[in-house]
């Protein structure tokens, strides 16, 4: 069995999809959580000066989506053919387009600018994307793609969970997103991880 070490900050963010995937796989992993003040000394040891970084038998890899996809294949949660893989990738790439707006807001230091970004985010981008995600899930048997659970669902819901620590009601109006959330967080291995993990920071 490979050995896994995940390095990420001491909160959920982009590290949590990988933690959920490793938990779903039911494999042991080192959850190496770093504080922000440690980052300047660690940054140069990562492949591209960013985290999360997953070490697989000592080999470093980065990019949270690529890692989740890799682990998804190991877990049997990829598509059953190239078209199904494309459907999962399409949804996650679209979700990451939306997530870039969150990242921009999160990193903004000017309070006035940040407030304007948040207003646009909550009043325009969230309704636009979430209505489409909600309809798509409804039309795909309750999942993001292909009418069945995939690594994309776990990635999607783990990031949404982090967003709800900032905006607690962000998914309340979206029936099918909420239903998918309930399915994923109650998967036995993921539920067990959620119950035992350190309390995530924002």
C-alpha positions, -999 to +999 in steps of 0.1 A: +000+000+000+014+035-009+022+059+019+004+092+018+013+126+033-009+156+027+006+191+034-019+219+037-029+248+060-047+241+092-082+246+078-104+229+052-101+248+019-085+229-009-070+203+013-103+189+025-113+172-008-081+153-006-087+144+030-122+132+021-109+111-008-082+095+013-108+088+039-132+073+014-103+050+002-099+040+039-061+044+037-039+059+064-024+092+057-003+119+074-024+150+077+004+176+079-013+208+088+008+240+087+002+274+102+004+305+080+035+318+098+053+285+088+045+290+051+075+312+041+099+285+052+079+257+036+070+273+003+103+267-014+101+230-007+069+225-027+069+219-065+053+252-075+052+272-043+017+262-034-003+238-014-020+213-011+009+189-018+003+152-016+033+129-012+028+094-026+056+072-014+077+103-010+069+117-045+053+152-044+023+161-065+002+192-065-031+206-078-061+196-057-084+187-087-058+164-103-051+147-070-088+142-063-092+127-098-062+104-093-076+092-059-110+089-075-097+065-100-081+044-073-115+044-054-135+033-085-152+067-086-141+078-121-163+075-151-168+041-168-156+055-201-141+086-217-174+103-221-183+098-184-149+111-174-155+142-196-189+148-179-173+148-144-144+170-156-168+195-172-187+199-140-157+203-118-140+227-141-172+248-142-173+246-104-137+258-102-146+287-124-171+297-097-146+289-070-121+314-084-145+342-074-145+329-039-107+328-039-105+364-052-128+375-024-109+355+002-075+370-007-087+406-010-072+427+018-090+460+012-122+459+032-142+482+009-132+462-022-139+429-004-174+440+006-182+449-031-168+415-042-189+397-016-221+415-028-214+405-064-206+370-053-237+364-032-262+384-054-250+374-088-225+346-090-240+322-064-275+323-079-263+320-115-241+290-108-261+273-080-293+273-100-275+256-128-258+231-105-291+224-088-309+217-121-280+196-134-280+174-103-318+170-106-314+159-142-285+135-133-303+113-108-291+133-078-254+135-087-232+158-106-227+135-135-236+102-151-264+094-125-239+079-100-215+089-073-181+101-085-150+118-072-165+150-085-194+148-060-169+144-031-148+173-044-178+195-049-194+189-016-162+192+004-156+227-010-192+237-004-188+226+032-160+250+036-181+278+020-209+271+046-184+279+074-184+315+059-220+317+046-240+292+066-271+294+044-254+294+010-270+262-002-303+264+017-324+274-013-311+246-036-330+214-029-309+191-050-275+205-039-286+200-003-297+164-011-264+156-027-246+172+003-265+149+026-255+118+006-219+126+005-214+137+042-231+105+053-209+081+033-196+060+062-159+067+058-164+104+051-188+107+080-162+090+103-135+115+091-158+145+097-164+132+132-128+127+141-109+155+122-095+186+139-120+214+140-114+233+107-104+269+108-119+294+083 
